[in-house]
Amino acid sequence: MPAELLDGKAIARELRDEVAAGTARLVARGVRPGLAVVLVGDDPASAVYVKSKGKACEEAGMHSVTIRLPADTSQARLDAEVDALNADPAIHGILVQMPLPKQIAADSVIRRIKPEKDVDGFHPVNVGKMLIGDTDGFVPCTPAGIQVMLQRTGVKTAGKECVIVGRSNIVGKPMVALMLQNTPQANCTVTVCHSATTDMAAHTRRADILIAAAGKPHLIKRDMVKPGAVVIDVGISRVEDPSSASGYRLVGDVAFDEVREVASLITPVPGGVGPMTIAMLLKNTLRAAERTVA
Ligand code: NAD
């Protein structure tokens, strides 16, 4: 029997409704949560993400600010923008859209954002808190969204083998940190595969929960997946498709059609992990704003 679809869109909708209700409660207390998104340059994919983040914010009743800076913006200019947002009481969350142009040191920008406004969860203070299991910080939106998706679908994680493909700071590594915590929604035995892993299939075939975040179209084939596994596809890649109006289509890291035949649950691309990422960004922004209220 083919796997059931893990409908990230529906769970994200649920979350966004909860965030909108929380926002309304906070507004009634005189605080409107505010998110500032900073976009440097004119990368088309980044522009699409930024637009959808702003729209989602407004839909939830939040205050949304988008700051667009030219591609040749200097580090000093961007630092000044971040400083101003750090000091702005109407802004509770700051997100600087990655990737940044070459002349800017992304690490230094991330460190400049106040940890209590770092709703992307990339500041070393928040990364450290996540690793030690301190829930007081912010967790990166994509891995956090995946964990919520598993939880809300009733996937049992404790004692399970979780294999994560990818070790980036925004997906793979935080996913590891989350899934190995000693909590009911984690408690997995975690294995990480990456670009230097030899015989990746030997690892992925052991996975009860397989999370693919390599950014390599259709890397995960049917024979790499254990029958009955839960498969989460984080990857989003554009591949040429002359039959579509845009000339391309989006595909994940998982060869969906064939893997669906063996998995028990699987996320589609698009419509799986992506919507959860935005929902978690809103949730983090609401939390950041709630914390400013005594
Ligand atoms: P990245 O390029 O920073 O990291 C990719 C990781 O995959 C690296 O750690 C690398 O070691 C590993 N890798 C690459 N090729 C591999 C291979 N052949 N075998 C095993 N491991 C391999 O990418 P990222 O920022 O972590 O994003 C990964 C993918 O997820 C991309 O397609 C990205 O677009 C997508 N993404 C989606 C969302 C979402 O909301 N759905 C959010 C973030 C990223």
Boltz pocket constraint, residues with backbone or C-beta under 6 A from the ligand:
constraints:
  - pocket:
      binder: B
      contacts: [[A, 142], [A, 165], [A, 166], [A, 167], [A, 168], [A, 169], [A, 170], [A, 171], [A, 172], [A, 193], [A, 194], [A, 195], [A, 196], [A, 197], [A, 200], [A, 212], [A, 213], [A, 214], [A, 215], [A, 216], [A, 219], [A, 233], [A, 234], [A, 235], [A, 236], [A, 237], [A, 273], [A, 274], [A, 275], [A, 277]]
      max_distance: 6.0
